[in-house]
Amino acid sequence: MTTHPYTGTWSPDQFRGKTLVGVDFSNRCLVGVDFTGAVLKDCDFSNSDLSHANFTGADLYRCNFSRSVLYAAELDNANLTRANFTHSFIYGWLLNSTANVTYAQLLNFSIEERRRTVIVSETHPDYIRAIAFGQQIGPTADLCRQDYQVGNYRHTFAELEPQEAALQKSQIYNRLKRLYRENQNGEAALHCLYQERYWLTRSYYRLSPLTLGRFRESMVKTAVRTAGAYLAEVISGYGVRPGRIVRNLVLLWLIFTIATTVIGATSSSNGVLYTTPTHPPVTAAGRVAAPQTTPSVVDIGKPDVQYGRTLHYTLLSTVTPDPQRYTAYGIMDLISLVYFFLAAMLLALLFSSVFIRLLSE
């Protein structure tokens, strides 16, 4: 979309309620700008500093916010249809359920390399870099490398630990999850739910300046919580990824099948017995006579492995702890019982995740 440069006065309060279609605001310092109720269709805000910007009730249809800084920006009741936020820095923005995010590109955001803190002060120390409103700026990714002040907004930066960065991402996905739910986009909400838990898992280890949680005061609790979260991620995708559960169920079945085959073929005191069915003879009068022979019992692993019956046994063991005509003995009895309980838990998780998926549609 073709845009044209803005030719008016560069002042934070000049844009409230205005109609500015296809205007180029890219690469500008727009800290504290007020676009309340403005019509800004097809405008380009890429690589701009929009910290504390107010877009409440604004029409931002198809606007480009890629690589922009939106720290503490207000977007309530804004129309963000088809807006592009690719690689924008959105931590701390105020975006609630009243915003329309249909087809907006919100999920591929970025996190600043250092933690930003903003204070409002009328004083301006000489050691703080001054940037004028409307001034052209360099790459927004470099803004966090040096403190600066725009008007009364003073931005300072501190080192950002990996755990805190992960917590920031988790909080952003939490907000996006609620936003997508309110906008009736269940699939995107489930994606955000997974990412929220994924990054929260990676924030458990150490002191966080945001939560003030201390690892050393509850080391055992933190370690157990972290291990449990990683386990939930690897096994079930936090209960919202059926494909991951199916993969792990198949992997568990393959391991059990291989173990049954190897143990049955190599151990004389462990294995699985199969009882062959008997068919009683029928008399001339059509009555069933008593069986004349006793059922035969064979070991499916000895002297030669019966692969068909082995597969039959392992598949049945997935859904029942007592497969008909099969009897595990020795260590295989315990292994089969453990396998059944693990498979049953995975099947329960699978049904739950599929149900959640269906409800999200």
Number of C-alpha atoms within 10 A of each C-alpha: 8 9 13 12 12 13 8 8 10 16 14 18 12 13 20 18 15 14 16 15 18 19 20 20 22 23 21 22 25 26 27 22 24 22 25 22 19 21 22 24 22 22 26 26 24 25 26 28 30 25 26 22 23 24 26 23 20 25 23 25 23 21 25 25 27 24 25 28 33 25 22 19 24 24 26 19 18 24 25 24 19 19 23 25 26 19 21 27 25 26 21 17 19 18 21 18 18 16 21 24 22 16 12 18 19 19 17 11 18 19 18 20 18 18 18 18 12 17 11 12 11 10 11 16 10 7 8 14 14 15 15 16 19 20 12 16 17 12 12 21 19 11 19 18 15 13 17 19 23 20 17 15 19 21 20 18 18 14 12 16 17 15 19 24 21 21 24 22 22 24 19 21 24 18 19 24 24 18 22 23 16 17 17 14 17 20 17 18 23 19 17 23 20 22 21 23 23 22 20 21 22 18 22 22 19 17 16 19 13 9 9 9 14 15 16 11 9 10 13 11 11 17 14 11 15 18 14 13 19 18 13 16 19 13 18 23 21 22 19 22 21 23 14 18 24 17 13 17 22 13 12 16 20 14 13 20 18 14 14 24 22 14 17 27 19 13 13 11 11 19 24 24 19 19 15 13 11 12 13 13 13 12 9 7 6 8 10 12 11 10 12 10 9 9 12 10 14 15 20 24 25 17 11 10 15 16 13 9 15 21 17 13 25 21 15 16 23 22 15 15 16 15 16 12 12 22 18 22 16 13 13 19 15 12 15 24 17 13 20 22 16 15 21 18 12 20 18 12 21 22 14 15 21 16 13 17 16 11 10 15 9
